[in-house]
Amino acid sequence: MGSFSIWHWLIVLAVVLILFGGGGKIPKLMRDMGQGINAFKKGLKEDNKKKEGESGEDPKVIDQDSAMASSQDRDKAANG
C-alpha cells in the first residue's frame, strides 16, 4: 500500500491537466483528432473511387511479338 500503481498516476495526471491546463484544451484536442479521422476516411473513399475508375478502363493489349522477344531475352539471360 506504500506505492501507487501506474493507473493511480495516470488518474492524478489527468486531474492535474484538467485543473491547470484549462478545460478548453481537451475539447480542442478531441476536435482536431476528429477532423483527422474524417480526413483519413475521406482519403480512403477517394482512393476507392480511383481504383473503381481504373478497373472500368479497357484492358491493355500486349503485342505478342514484343512479349515473345522479352521471353527470349529472359531465356538467354538465364542460360548465360
mmCIF file as gemmi writes it, N, C-alpha and C atoms, coordinates in Angstrom:
data_model
loop_
_atom_site.group_PDB
_atom_site.id
_atom_site.type_symbol
_atom_site.label_atom_id
_atom_site.label_alt_id
_atom_site.label_comp_id
_atom_site.label_asym_id
_atom_site.label_entity_id
_atom_site.label_seq_id
_atom_site.pdbx_PDB_ins_code
_atom_site.Cartn_x
_atom_site.Cartn_y
_atom_site.Cartn_z
_atom_site.occupancy
_atom_site.B_iso_or_equiv
_atom_site.pdbx_formal_charge
_atom_site.auth_seq_id
_atom_site.auth_asym_id
_atom_site.pdbx_PDB_model_num
ATOM 1 N N . MET Axp A 1 ? 0.81 -1.188 0 1 0 ? 1 A 1
ATOM 2 C CA . MET Axp A 1 ? 0 0 0 1 0 ? 1 A 1
ATOM 3 C C . MET Axp A 1 ? 0.854 1.253 0 1 0 ? 1 A 1
ATOM 4 N N . GLY Axp A 2 ? 2.156 1.079 0.028 1 0 ? 2 A 1
ATOM 5 C CA . GLY Axp A 2 ? 3.032 2.228 0.133 1 0 ? 2 A 1
ATOM 6 C C . GLY Axp A 2 ? 3.233 2.961 -1.179 1 0 ? 2 A 1
ATOM 7 N N . SER Axp A 3 ? 3.044 2.288 -2.333 1 0 ? 3 A 1
ATOM 8 C CA . SER Axp A 3 ? 3.301 2.957 -3.611 1 0 ? 3 A 1
ATOM 9 C C . SER Axp A 3 ? 2.054 2.921 -4.483 1 0 ? 3 A 1
ATOM 10 N N . PHE Axp A 4 ? 2.015 3.863 -5.38 1 0 ? 4 A 1
ATOM 11 C CA . PHE Axp A 4 ? 0.89 3.931 -6.316 1 0 ? 4 A 1
ATOM 12 C C . PHE Axp A 4 ? 1.206 3.121 -7.565 1 0 ? 4 A 1
ATOM 13 N N . SER Axp A 5 ? 0.166 2.565 -8.163 1 0 ? 5 A 1
ATOM 14 C CA . SER Axp A 5 ? 0.351 1.851 -9.425 1 0 ? 5 A 1
ATOM 15 C C . SER Axp A 5 ? 0.322 2.86 -10.565 1 0 ? 5 A 1
ATOM 16 N N . ILE Axp A 6 ? 0.581 2.399 -11.751 1 0 ? 6 A 1
ATOM 17 C CA . ILE Axp A 6 ? 0.601 3.283 -12.923 1 0 ? 6 A 1
ATOM 18 C C . ILE Axp A 6 ? -0.767 3.902 -13.161 1 0 ? 6 A 1
ATOM 19 N N . TRP Axp A 7 ? -1.838 3.174 -12.837 1 0 ? 7 A 1
ATOM 20 C CA . TRP Axp A 7 ? -3.193 3.688 -13.049 1 0 ? 7 A 1
ATOM 21 C C . TRP Axp A 7 ? -3.491 4.854 -12.122 1 0 ? 7 A 1
ATOM 22 N N . HIS Axp A 8 ? -2.991 4.772 -10.904 1 0 ? 8 A 1
ATOM 23 C CA . HIS Axp A 8 ? -3.174 5.886 -9.971 1 0 ? 8 A 1
ATOM 24 C C . HIS Axp A 8 ? -2.483 7.145 -10.497 1 0 ? 8 A 1
ATOM 25 N N . TRP Axp A 9 ? -1.263 6.973 -10.999 1 0 ? 9 A 1
ATOM 26 C CA . TRP Axp A 9 ? -0.515 8.123 -11.514 1 0 ? 9 A 1
ATOM 27 C C . TRP Axp A 9 ? -1.184 8.709 -12.761 1 0 ? 9 A 1
ATOM 28 N N . LEU Axp A 10 ? -1.74 7.87 -13.605 1 0 ? 10 A 1
ATOM 29 C CA . LEU Axp A 10 ? -2.428 8.373 -14.797 1 0 ? 10 A 1
ATOM 30 C C . LEU Axp A 10 ? -3.675 9.174 -14.427 1 0 ? 10 A 1
ATOM 31 N N . ILE Axp A 11 ? -4.411 8.703 -13.418 1 0 ? 11 A 1
ATOM 32 C CA . ILE Axp A 11 ? -5.608 9.433 -12.983 1 0 ? 11 A 1
ATOM 33 C C . ILE Axp A 11 ? -5.221 10.766 -12.364 1 0 ? 11 A 1
ATOM 34 N N . VAL Axp A 12 ? -4.19 10.76 -11.537 1 0 ? 12 A 1
ATOM 35 C CA . VAL Axp A 12 ? -3.722 12.006 -10.926 1 0 ? 12 A 1
ATOM 36 C C . VAL Axp A 12 ? -3.252 12.97 -12.008 1 0 ? 12 A 1
ATOM 37 N N . LEU Axp A 13 ? -2.532 12.487 -12.985 1 0 ? 13 A 1
ATOM 38 C CA . LEU Axp A 13 ? -2.05 13.325 -14.078 1 0 ? 13 A 1
ATOM 39 C C . LEU Axp A 13 ? -3.212 13.913 -14.877 1 0 ? 13 A 1
ATOM 40 N N . ALA Axp A 14 ? -4.236 13.126 -15.134 1 0 ? 14 A 1
ATOM 41 C CA . ALA Axp A 14 ? -5.398 13.614 -15.873 1 0 ? 14 A 1
ATOM 42 C C . ALA Axp A 14 ? -6.11 14.713 -15.1 1 0 ? 14 A 1
ATOM 43 N N . VAL Axp A 15 ? -6.271 14.524 -13.793 1 0 ? 15 A 1
ATOM 44 C CA . VAL Axp A 15 ? -6.932 15.54 -12.966 1 0 ? 15 A 1
ATOM 45 C C . VAL Axp A 15 ? -6.116 16.831 -12.951 1 0 ? 15 A 1
ATOM 46 N N . VAL Axp A 16 ? -4.816 16.719 -12.802 1 0 ? 16 A 1
ATOM 47 C CA . VAL Axp A 16 ? -3.945 17.901 -12.789 1 0 ? 16 A 1
ATOM 48 C C . VAL Axp A 16 ? -4.018 18.628 -14.123 1 0 ? 16 A 1
ATOM 49 N N . LEU Axp A 17 ? -3.992 17.888 -15.228 1 0 ? 17 A 1
ATOM 50 C CA . LEU Axp A 17 ? -4.077 18.519 -16.548 1 0 ? 17 A 1
ATOM 51 C C . LEU Axp A 17 ? -5.403 19.242 -16.739 1 0 ? 17 A 1
ATOM 52 N N . ILE Axp A 18 ? -6.478 18.668 -16.258 1 0 ? 18 A 1
ATOM 53 C CA . ILE Axp A 18 ? -7.789 19.318 -16.388 1 0 ? 18 A 1
ATOM 54 C C . ILE Axp A 18 ? -7.838 20.584 -15.534 1 0 ? 18 A 1
ATOM 55 N N . LEU Axp A 19 ? -7.318 20.499 -14.324 1 0 ? 19 A 1
ATOM 56 C CA . LEU Axp A 19 ? -7.377 21.653 -13.425 1 0 ? 19 A 1
ATOM 57 C C . LEU Axp A 19 ? -6.463 22.798 -13.873 1 0 ? 19 A 1
ATOM 58 N N . PHE Axp A 20 ? -5.239 22.487 -14.225 1 0 ? 20 A 1
ATOM 59 C CA . PHE Axp A 20 ? -4.269 23.529 -14.534 1 0 ? 20 A 1
ATOM 60 C C . PHE Axp A 20 ? -4.103 23.783 -16.03 1 0 ? 20 A 1
ATOM 61 N N . GLY Axp A 21 ? -4.528 22.849 -16.839 1 0 ? 21 A 1
ATOM 62 C CA . GLY Axp A 21 ? -4.389 23.025 -18.283 1 0 ? 21 A 1
ATOM 63 C C . GLY Axp A 21 ? -5.558 23.766 -18.898 1 0 ? 21 A 1
ATOM 64 N N . GLY Axp A 22 ? -6.612 23.88 -18.182 1 0 ? 22 A 1
ATOM 65 C CA . GLY Axp A 22 ? -7.789 24.553 -18.712 1 0 ? 22 A 1
ATOM 66 C C . GLY Axp A 22 ? -8.709 23.563 -19.394 1 0 ? 22 A 1
ATOM 67 N N . GLY Axp A 23 ? -9.985 23.851 -19.317 1 0 ? 23 A 1
ATOM 68 C CA . GLY Axp A 23 ? -10.98 22.949 -19.888 1 0 ? 23 A 1
ATOM 69 C C . GLY Axp A 23 ? -11.09 23.052 -21.389 1 0 ? 23 A 1
ATOM 70 N N . GLY Axp A 24 ? -10.629 24.149 -21.974 1 0 ? 24 A 1
ATOM 71 C CA . GLY Axp A 24 ? -10.772 24.341 -23.415 1 0 ? 24 A 1
ATOM 72 C C . GLY Axp A 24 ? -9.794 23.541 -24.244 1 0 ? 24 A 1
ATOM 73 N N . LYS Axp A 25 ? -8.72 23.079 -23.631 1 0 ? 25 A 1
ATOM 74 C CA . LYS Axp A 25 ? -7.689 22.368 -24.393 1 0 ? 25 A 1
ATOM 75 C C . LYS Axp A 25 ? -8.133 20.96 -24.783 1 0 ? 25 A 1
ATOM 76 N N . ILE Axp A 26 ? -8.847 20.301 -23.899 1 0 ? 26 A 1
ATOM 77 C CA . ILE Axp A 26 ? -9.266 18.927 -24.187 1 0 ? 26 A 1
ATOM 78 C C . ILE Axp A 26 ? -10.287 18.878 -25.321 1 0 ? 26 A 1
ATOM 79 N N . PRO Axp A 27 ? -11.326 19.723 -25.322 1 0 ? 27 A 1
ATOM 80 C CA . PRO Axp A 27 ? -12.246 19.693 -26.462 1 0 ? 27 A 1
ATOM 81 C C . PRO Axp A 27 ? -11.557 20.063 -27.783 1 0 ? 27 A 1
ATOM 82 N N . LYS Axp A 28 ? -10.622 20.982 -27.722 1 0 ? 28 A 1
ATOM 83 C CA . LYS Axp A 28 ? -9.876 21.355 -28.938 1 0 ? 28 A 1
ATOM 84 C C . LYS Axp A 28 ? -9.063 20.166 -29.441 1 0 ? 28 A 1
ATOM 85 N N . LEU Axp A 29 ? -8.441 19.454 -28.533 1 0 ? 29 A 1
ATOM 86 C CA . LEU Axp A 29 ? -7.668 18.278 -28.903 1 0 ? 29 A 1
ATOM 87 C C . LEU Axp A 29 ? -8.561 17.209 -29.53 1 0 ? 29 A 1
ATOM 88 N N . MET Axp A 30 ? -9.729 16.972 -28.941 1 0 ? 30 A 1
ATOM 89 C CA . MET Axp A 30 ? -10.65 15.977 -29.47 1 0 ? 30 A 1
ATOM 90 C C . MET Axp A 30 ? -11.209 16.405 -30.829 1 0 ? 30 A 1
ATOM 91 N N . ARG Axp A 31 ? -11.474 17.702 -31.002 1 0 ? 31 A 1
ATOM 92 C CA . ARG Axp A 31 ? -11.968 18.2 -32.281 1 0 ? 31 A 1
ATOM 93 C C . ARG Axp A 31 ? -10.919 18 -33.372 1 0 ? 31 A 1
ATOM 94 N N . ASP Axp A 32 ? -9.661 18.292 -33.058 1 0 ? 32 A 1
ATOM 95 C CA . ASP Axp A 32 ? -8.586 18.092 -34.018 1 0 ? 32 A 1
ATOM 96 C C . ASP Axp A 32 ? -8.428 16.616 -34.379 1 0 ? 32 A 1
ATOM 97 N N . MET Axp A 33 ? -8.573 15.759 -33.382 1 0 ? 33 A 1
ATOM 98 C CA . MET Axp A 33 ? -8.471 14.325 -33.64 1 0 ? 33 A 1
ATOM 99 C C . MET Axp A 33 ? -9.621 13.856 -34.53 1 0 ? 33 A 1
ATOM 100 N N . GLY Axp A 34 ? -10.834 14.362 -34.279 1 0 ? 34 A 1
ATOM 101 C CA . GLY Axp A 34 ? -11.987 14.003 -35.108 1 0 ? 34 A 1
ATOM 102 C C . GLY Axp A 34 ? -11.829 14.48 -36.54 1 0 ? 34 A 1
ATOM 103 N N . GLN Axp A 35 ? -11.287 15.678 -36.729 1 0 ? 35 A 1
ATOM 104 C CA . GLN Axp A 35 ? -11.059 16.186 -38.078 1 0 ? 35 A 1
ATOM 105 C C . GLN Axp A 35 ? -10.024 15.337 -38.805 1 0 ? 35 A 1
ATOM 106 N N . GLY Axp A 36 ? -9.02 14.882 -38.077 1 0 ? 36 A 1
ATOM 107 C CA . GLY Axp A 36 ? -8.016 14 -38.678 1 0 ? 36 A 1
ATOM 108 C C . GLY Axp A 36 ? -8.608 12.68 -39.122 1 0 ? 36 A 1
ATOM 109 N N . ILE Axp A 37 ? -9.48 12.12 -38.295 1 0 ? 37 A 1
ATOM 110 C CA . ILE Axp A 37 ? -10.127 10.849 -38.65 1 0 ? 37 A 1
ATOM 111 C C . ILE Axp A 37 ? -11.025 11.037 -39.864 1 0 ? 37 A 1
ATOM 112 N N . ASN Axp A 38 ? -11.77 12.143 -39.911 1 0 ? 38 A 1
ATOM 113 C CA . ASN Axp A 38 ? -12.638 12.405 -41.066 1 0 ? 38 A 1
ATOM 114 C C . ASN Axp A 38 ? -11.823 12.583 -42.335 1 0 ? 38 A 1
ATOM 115 N N . ALA Axp A 39 ? -10.695 13.272 -42.246 1 0 ? 39 A 1
ATOM 116 C CA . ALA Axp A 39 ? -9.841 13.449 -43.416 1 0 ? 39 A 1
ATOM 117 C C . ALA Axp A 39 ? -9.288 12.106 -43.891 1 0 ? 39 A 1
ATOM 118 N N . PHE Axp A 40 ? -8.945 11.235 -42.95 1 0 ? 40 A 1
ATOM 119 C CA . PHE Axp A 40 ? -8.44 9.91 -43.293 1 0 ? 40 A 1
ATOM 120 C C . PHE Axp A 40 ? -9.512 9.095 -44.009 1 0 ? 40 A 1
ATOM 121 N N . LYS Axp A 41 ? -10.744 9.115 -43.494 1 0 ? 41 A 1
ATOM 122 C CA . LYS Axp A 41 ? -11.841 8.379 -44.129 1 0 ? 41 A 1
ATOM 123 C C . LYS Axp A 41 ? -12.128 8.926 -45.521 1 0 ? 41 A 1
ATOM 124 N N . LYS Axp A 42 ? -12.082 10.247 -45.671 1 0 ? 42 A 1
ATOM 125 C CA . LYS Axp A 42 ? -12.315 10.861 -46.975 1 0 ? 42 A 1
ATOM 126 C C . LYS Axp A 42 ? -11.243 10.425 -47.972 1 0 ? 42 A 1
ATOM 127 N N . GLY Axp A 43 ? -10.011 10.364 -47.516 1 0 ? 43 A 1
ATOM 128 C CA . GLY Axp A 43 ? -8.924 9.898 -48.37 1 0 ? 43 A 1
ATOM 129 C C . GLY Axp A 43 ? -9.114 8.458 -48.813 1 0 ? 43 A 1
ATOM 130 N N . LEU Axp A 44 ? -9.601 7.619 -47.898 1 0 ? 44 A 1
ATOM 131 C CA . LEU Axp A 44 ? -9.855 6.221 -48.263 1 0 ? 44 A 1
ATOM 132 C C . LEU Axp A 44 ? -10.952 6.118 -49.31 1 0 ? 44 A 1
ATOM 133 N N . LYS Axp A 45 ? -12.003 6.923 -49.161 1 0 ? 45 A 1
ATOM 134 C CA . LYS Axp A 45 ? -13.095 6.896 -50.136 1 0 ? 45 A 1
ATOM 135 C C . LYS Axp A 45 ? -12.603 7.35 -51.504 1 0 ? 45 A 1
ATOM 136 N N . GLU Axp A 46 ? -11.744 8.384 -51.538 1 0 ? 46 A 1
ATOM 137 C CA . GLU Axp A 46 ? -11.22 8.864 -52.813 1 0 ? 46 A 1
ATOM 138 C C . GLU Axp A 46 ? -10.341 7.808 -53.47 1 0 ? 46 A 1
ATOM 139 N N . ASP Axp A 47 ? -9.549 7.086 -52.675 1 0 ? 47 A 1
ATOM 140 C CA . ASP Axp A 47 ? -8.722 6.016 -53.222 1 0 ? 47 A 1
ATOM 141 C C . ASP Axp A 47 ? -9.584 4.917 -53.819 1 0 ? 47 A 1
ATOM 142 N N . ASN Axp A 48 ? -10.679 4.571 -53.138 1 0 ? 48 A 1
ATOM 143 C CA . ASN Axp A 48 ? -11.58 3.538 -53.654 1 0 ? 48 A 1
ATOM 144 C C . ASN Axp A 48 ? -12.223 3.98 -54.961 1 0 ? 48 A 1
ATOM 145 N N . LYS Axp A 49 ? -12.592 5.257 -55.059 1 0 ? 49 A 1
ATOM 146 C CA . LYS Axp A 49 ? -13.189 5.761 -56.296 1 0 ? 49 A 1
ATOM 147 C C . LYS Axp A 49 ? -12.186 5.706 -57.436 1 0 ? 49 A 1
ATOM 148 N N . LYS Axp A 50 ? -10.918 6.026 -57.147 1 0 ? 50 A 1
ATOM 149 C CA . LYS Axp A 50 ? -9.887 5.973 -58.177 1 0 ? 50 A 1
ATOM 150 C C . LYS Axp A 50 ? -9.693 4.542 -58.656 1 0 ? 50 A 1
ATOM 151 N N . LYS Axp A 51 ? -9.674 3.593 -57.724 1 0 ? 51 A 1
ATOM 152 C CA . LYS Axp A 51 ? -9.49 2.197 -58.098 1 0 ? 51 A 1
ATOM 153 C C . LYS Axp A 51 ? -10.662 1.702 -58.933 1 0 ? 51 A 1
ATOM 154 N N . GLU Axp A 52 ? -11.886 2.098 -58.57 1 0 ? 52 A 1
ATOM 155 C CA . GLU Axp A 52 ? -13.058 1.684 -59.335 1 0 ? 52 A 1
ATOM 156 C C . GLU Axp A 52 ? -13.01 2.291 -60.733 1 0 ? 52 A 1
ATOM 157 N N . GLY Axp A 53 ? -12.54 3.509 -60.847 1 0 ? 53 A 1
ATOM 158 C CA . GLY Axp A 53 ? -12.43 4.165 -62.153 1 0 ? 53 A 1
ATOM 159 C C . GLY Axp A 53 ? -11.39 3.496 -63.035 1 0 ? 53 A 1
ATOM 160 N N . GLU Axp A 54 ? -10.299 3.029 -62.431 1 0 ? 54 A 1
ATOM 161 C CA . GLU Axp A 54 ? -9.261 2.357 -63.202 1 0 ? 54 A 1
ATOM 162 C C . GLU Axp A 54 ? -9.73 1.001 -63.704 1 0 ? 54 A 1
ATOM 163 N N . SER Axp A 55 ? -10.526 0.296 -62.931 1 0 ? 55 A 1
ATOM 164 C CA . SER Axp A 55 ? -10.97 -1.031 -63.333 1 0 ? 55 A 1
ATOM 165 C C . SER Axp A 55 ? -11.99 -0.953 -64.47 1 0 ? 55 A 1
ATOM 166 N N . GLY Axp A 56 ? -12.629 0.204 -64.664 1 0 ? 56 A 1
ATOM 167 C CA . GLY Axp A 56 ? -13.604 0.363 -65.725 1 0 ? 56 A 1
ATOM 168 C C . GLY Axp A 56 ? -12.97 0.644 -67.079 1 0 ? 56 A 1
ATOM 169 N N . GLU Axp A 57 ? -11.656 0.899 -67.116 1 0 ? 57 A 1
ATOM 170 C CA . GLU Axp A 57 ? -10.981 1.184 -68.376 1 0 ? 57 A 1
ATOM 171 C C . GLU Axp A 57 ? -10.804 -0.096 -69.19 1 0 ? 57 A 1
ATOM 172 N N . ASP Axp A 58 ? -10.549 0.091 -70.505 1 0 ? 58 A 1
ATOM 173 C CA . ASP Axp A 58 ? -10.282 -1.049 -71.365 1 0 ? 58 A 1
ATOM 174 C C . ASP Axp A 58 ? -8.957 -1.683 -70.967 1 0 ? 58 A 1
ATOM 175 N N . PRO Axp A 59 ? -8.891 -3.003 -71.009 1 0 ? 59 A 1
ATOM 176 C CA . PRO Axp A 59 ? -7.63 -3.651 -70.666 1 0 ? 59 A 1
ATOM 177 C C . PRO Axp A 59 ? -6.585 -3.357 -71.73 1 0 ? 59 A 1
ATOM 178 N N . LYS Axp A 60 ? -5.352 -3.302 -71.308 1 0 ? 60 A 1
ATOM 179 C CA . LYS Axp A 60 ? -4.257 -3.019 -72.228 1 0 ? 60 A 1
ATOM 180 C C . LYS Axp A 60 ? -3.925 -4.282 -73.018 1 0 ? 60 A 1
ATOM 181 N N . VAL Axp A 61 ? -3.623 -4.098 -74.296 1 0 ? 61 A 1
ATOM 182 C CA . VAL Axp A 61 ? -3.29 -5.209 -75.162 1 0 ? 61 A 1
ATOM 183 C C . VAL Axp A 61 ? -1.775 -5.295 -75.265 1 0 ? 61 A 1
ATOM 184 N N . ILE Axp A 62 ? -1.259 -6.497 -75.062 1 0 ? 62 A 1
ATOM 185 C CA . ILE Axp A 62 ? 0.176 -6.706 -75.167 1 0 ? 62 A 1
ATOM 186 C C . ILE Axp A 62 ? 0.465 -7.245 -76.553 1 0 ? 62 A 1
ATOM 187 N N . ASP Axp A 63 ? 1.391 -6.599 -77.22 1 0 ? 63 A 1
ATOM 188 C CA . ASP Axp A 63 ? 1.797 -7.043 -78.542 1 0 ? 63 A 1
ATOM 189 C C . ASP Axp A 63 ? 2.521 -8.374 -78.393 1 0 ? 63 A 1
ATOM 190 N N . GLN Axp A 64 ? 2.067 -9.373 -79.138 1 0 ? 64 A 1
ATOM 191 C CA . GLN Axp A 64 ? 2.602 -10.711 -78.961 1 0 ? 64 A 1
ATOM 192 C C . GLN Axp A 64 ? 4.069 -10.797 -79.393 1 0 ? 64 A 1
ATOM 193 N N . ASP Axp A 65 ? 4.46 -10.019 -80.396 1 0 ? 65 A 1
ATOM 194 C CA . ASP Axp A 65 ? 5.854 -10.047 -80.847 1 0 ? 65 A 1
ATOM 195 C C . ASP Axp A 65 ? 6.791 -9.53 -79.758 1 0 ? 65 A 1
ATOM 196 N N . SER Axp A 66 ? 6.409 -8.452 -79.106 1 0 ? 66 A 1
ATOM 197 C CA . SER Axp A 66 ? 7.261 -7.912 -78.049 1 0 ? 66 A 1
ATOM 198 C C . SER Axp A 66 ? 7.285 -8.847 -76.846 1 0 ? 66 A 1
ATOM 199 N N . ALA Axp A 67 ? 6.176 -9.541 -76.603 1 0 ? 67 A 1
ATOM 200 C CA . ALA Axp A 67 ? 6.134 -10.482 -75.496 1 0 ? 67 A 1
ATOM 201 C C . ALA Axp A 67 ? 7.059 -11.662 -75.778 1 0 ? 67 A 1
ATOM 202 N N . MET Axp A 68 ? 7.078 -12.122 -77.006 1 0 ? 68 A 1
ATOM 203 C CA . MET Axp A 68 ? 7.961 -13.224 -77.377 1 0 ? 68 A 1
ATOM 204 C C . MET Axp A 68 ? 9.42 -12.801 -77.281 1 0 ? 68 A 1
ATOM 205 N N . ALA Axp A 69 ? 9.707 -11.576 -77.717 1 0 ? 69 A 1
ATOM 206 C CA . ALA Axp A 69 ? 11.082 -11.09 -77.679 1 0 ? 69 A 1
ATOM 207 C C . ALA Axp A 69 ? 11.572 -10.984 -76.239 1 0 ? 69 A 1
ATOM 208 N N . SER Axp A 70 ? 10.726 -10.486 -75.345 1 0 ? 70 A 1
ATOM 209 C CA . SER Axp A 70 ? 11.148 -10.34 -73.957 1 0 ? 70 A 1
ATOM 210 C C . SER Axp A 70 ? 11.342 -11.708 -73.305 1 0 ? 70 A 1
ATOM 211 N N . SER Axp A 71 ? 10.51 -12.697 -73.646 1 0 ? 71 A 1
ATOM 212 C CA . SER Axp A 71 ? 10.685 -14.02 -73.061 1 0 ? 71 A 1
ATOM 213 C C . SER Axp A 71 ? 11.952 -14.68 -73.603 1 0 ? 71 A 1
ATOM 214 N N . GLN Axp A 72 ? 12.283 -14.419 -74.872 1 0 ? 72 A 1
ATOM 215 C CA . GLN Axp A 72 ? 13.525 -14.96 -75.434 1 0 ? 72 A 1
ATOM 216 C C . GLN Axp A 72 ? 14.73 -14.297 -74.773 1 0 ? 72 A 1
ATOM 217 N N . ASP Axp A 73 ? 14.64 -12.994 -74.488 1 0 ? 73 A 1
ATOM 218 C CA . ASP Axp A 73 ? 15.738 -12.305 -73.824 1 0 ? 73 A 1
ATOM 219 C C . ASP Axp A 73 ? 15.938 -12.87 -72.41 1 0 ? 73 A 1
ATOM 220 N N . ARG Axp A 74 ? 14.854 -13.184 -71.732 1 0 ? 74 A 1
ATOM 221 C CA . ARG Axp A 74 ? 14.965 -13.756 -70.394 1 0 ? 74 A 1
ATOM 222 C C . ARG Axp A 74 ? 15.584 -15.143 -70.451 1 0 ? 74 A 1
ATOM 223 N N . ASP Axp A 75 ? 15.225 -15.928 -71.476 1 0 ? 75 A 1
ATOM 224 C CA . ASP Axp A 75 ? 15.785 -17.264 -71.605 1 0 ? 75 A 1
ATOM 225 C C . ASP Axp A 75 ? 17.291 -17.187 -71.864 1 0 ? 75 A 1
ATOM 226 N N . LYS Axp A 76 ? 17.7 -16.259 -72.717 1 0 ? 76 A 1
ATOM 227 C CA . LYS Axp A 76 ? 19.121 -16.072 -72.998 1 0 ? 76 A 1
ATOM 228 C C . LYS Axp A 76 ? 19.885 -15.65 -71.757 1 0 ? 76 A 1
ATOM 229 N N . ALA Axp A 77 ? 19.302 -14.754 -70.973 1 0 ? 77 A 1
ATOM 230 C CA . ALA Axp A 77 ? 19.963 -14.278 -69.766 1 0 ? 77 A 1
ATOM 231 C C . ALA Axp A 77 ? 20.066 -15.395 -68.729 1 0 ? 77 A 1
ATOM 232 N N . ALA Axp A 78 ? 19.044 -16.24 -68.651 1 0 ? 78 A 1
ATOM 233 C CA . ALA Axp A 78 ? 19.041 -17.321 -67.677 1 0 ? 78 A 1
ATOM 234 C C . ALA Axp A 78 ? 20.052 -18.403 -68.062 1 0 ? 78 A 1
ATOM 235 N N . ASN Axp A 79 ? 20.189 -18.663 -69.357 1 0 ? 79 A 1
ATOM 236 C CA . ASN Axp A 79 ? 21.081 -19.715 -69.812 1 0 ? 79 A 1
ATOM 237 C C . ASN Axp A 79 ? 22.521 -19.231 -69.925 1 0 ? 79 A 1
ATOM 238 N N . GLY Axp A 80 ? 22.718 -17.938 -69.955 1 0 ? 80 A 1
ATOM 239 C CA . GLY Axp A 80 ? 24.076 -17.384 -69.946 1 0 ? 80 A 1
ATOM 240 C C . GLY Axp A 80 ? 24.553 -17.217 -71.294 1 0 ? 80 A 1
